[in-house]
Amino acid sequence: WLQKYPPAKAARVQQLAGEEGGALPGRMVVTPFFKSDQHISIKALSDVFVDNPSYNAHSTAMDTLWGGLPLATLPEVKFSARVGASLLLALGVSYSIARDMDDLEAIVSALVEKPRVARRLRGELERNRESHALFDTVRAVRNLETALKCMIDAAAEGDRPVGERYNLVTVDAVGGRSREEGLEAR
């Protein structure tokens, strides 16, 4: 599925997918813009969301995972190329995180050609949606509040970096704090 944007280029993108990528006609579906209340359920009609290794999907991947659509991703070095893997790990699902391009192709093939594998992964995504950190906004808000409080406390105590050295304060899940001083920035 590909959004028809820009509309004038959609036909050319489909043509290139066939010529250069070997996509069969009809396998790449080009759609218009949908209302936000429709787009998640429409995305879930796909077999698999194949992430771009160079620059991963961000909010689009969140939408597809919420809808139970399997995400196949290959993490690379830059932050923007590791988002998909981070989202899957926060959802407790690592099956569709590839180690290399061959592995990514094998994962996508299994999800498309083996309905049992796809059903199992969709079920896991749907079950974990309610119990794992990725969609736990209450936990995310509490963690952000704790981090902000730690920063405010550190500033109030006059805790500032000295040259290229920083103090690290970590907070565990129950609010316990630990401190490491004089860490070198990298």
Salt bridges, closest charged atoms under 4 A:
ASP47 OD2 - ARG27 NH2 3.20
ASP63 OD2 - HIS39 NE2 2.80
ASP63 OD2 - LYS43 NZ 3.82
ASP103 OD2 - ARG99 NH1 3.77
GLU130 OE2 - ARG129 NE 3.80
ASP136 OD2 - ARG139 NE 3.22
ASP153 OD2 - LYS149 NZ 3.06
ASP153 OD2 - ARG177 NH1 3.37
ASP159 OD2 - ARG179 NH2 3.02
GLU181 OE2 - ARG179 NE 2.90
GLU184 OE1 - ARG165 NH1 3.81
